[in-house]
C-alpha cells in the first residue's frame, strides 16, 4: 500500500515543503479549498483547522467552505478563511447546485486544489474539480458502512480523489479492500496531535482546578473520563455498566465524567440518565457537556476510558490522553492497536495503556481498576512511554508535513 513517509527532508525556506522524493517545493501563493459540513467538534474538524494553519504558515491561502460552527473563530485566528457554504446538505439537487457554486468560488479565489473531508460535499467538490481540471483530494476520517448498492455508490466518492488520504493504517486497509482501484492513489497519514498544547508542563493548576470545580469533583475524588460526543457507539453505556461493577467491588472515591455534546440526541441522553438511575450511580456518573480545555481535562483525570463499540478509524482522544500522561483504556478494535501499545503485541511491561474487548463492561472495569491502582512511580514511567510513543508516531508536524507534501506532488504532476 502506498504510504507517506513519517519524515521528510526539511525545506530550504519557511514557505517550502519537501515532496515525497525529498525535493523542496514552494506552496507560497497557492490556494487550497477544504470542504467540510460544519466546524463543530471532532477529528475531521480539528484536522481541517490544523491543515489550514499549516498552509497559512507556508505562505498559502487556506479556504474552508462550511456552514459554520463553534470552531470558525479558531480557524480564522490561525490563518484560515471561512467561506459560508451549505456543505452539509445531502439533497442531490442541492449538491449539484453546490458544485456550480464551487466552480464560481474557485474561479473567483484562484483555487488550486479542492480537498473534501466528508461524502456529501465531496460529490460537489468532484464535479467542480473535474469541470475546472484541478486536483481533487479526499480524506477518510472514518470508515463507511454500505448496506445496499445506493449507499455503496454514495460512499464511493471518497475513493475518487486524485489523492486519497487515510487517517490510519486500519482505514487504509479498509479503503484498499473496498476500493482496490484507489490503492495507487492512497496515502496513509495518521492524525496528528498538537504536542505543544497537549503537554503537561503548559497546563496550569488553575486550569485543572477550574474544570474539577465545574464538574463538581471533590478534592479527594478521582476522575475516570470518557471524552467523546454522546452517541451510542462511543460506549457511554459500557462505561456506566463498568462503573457499577467497580462501585459494587468497593470503589468509593471515583466519579465517571462523560464529557461531550449530545448534538440533539435527546433520546440517547434519556437512555443514559435512566441507566445511571437504574445502577444507582446518580452523582457518580456525570454528564458535563462539551469540554473546551481537553489538555486540562486529561490532567484532571486519573484514567481515561474510550470504550467505543464500533471501530475507531483513528482514535484521537486515546492519543491525546497518552500525550498528557493519562492512563487510557480503549476498546480493542479499529486503529487502537496502532495508537495504544498493549499485550499481546506488546509486553505488559512496556504497554502505553490497556486494550479490552469491545462492549465488555467486565473487562473494562478490570482494566480501569488496574489503571486506578497504579502507584506514582509506575504511572510516571507509563506516562513517559506513552508520551514518547505519541511523539514518534502522531505529531501534528508530521501530519501537516505529509499532507502538504501530497499537495505539492499533485501540483508538480500538473493534475
Secondary structure, 3 states (H helix, E strand, C coil): CCCCCCCCCCCCCCCEEECCCCCEEECCCCEEEEECCCCCCCHHHHHHHHHHHHHHHCCCEEEEEECCCCCHHHHHHCCCEEEECCCCCCCHHHHHHHHHHHHHHHHHHCCCEEEECCHHHHHHHHHHHHHHCCEEEEEECCCCCCCCHHHHHHHHHHHCCCEEEECCHHHHHHHHHHCHHHHHHEEECCCCECCCCCCHHHCCHHHHHHHHHHCCCCCCCEEEEEECCCCHHHCHHHHHHHHHHHHHCCCCCEEEEEECCCCCCHHHHHHHHHHHHHCCCECCEEEEECCCCHHHHHHHCCEEEECCCCCCCCCHHHHHHHHCCCCEEEECCCCHHHHCCCCCCCCHHHCCCEEECCCCHHHHHHHHHHHHCCCHHHHHHHHHHHHHHHHHHCEHHHHHHHHHHHHHHHHHCCC
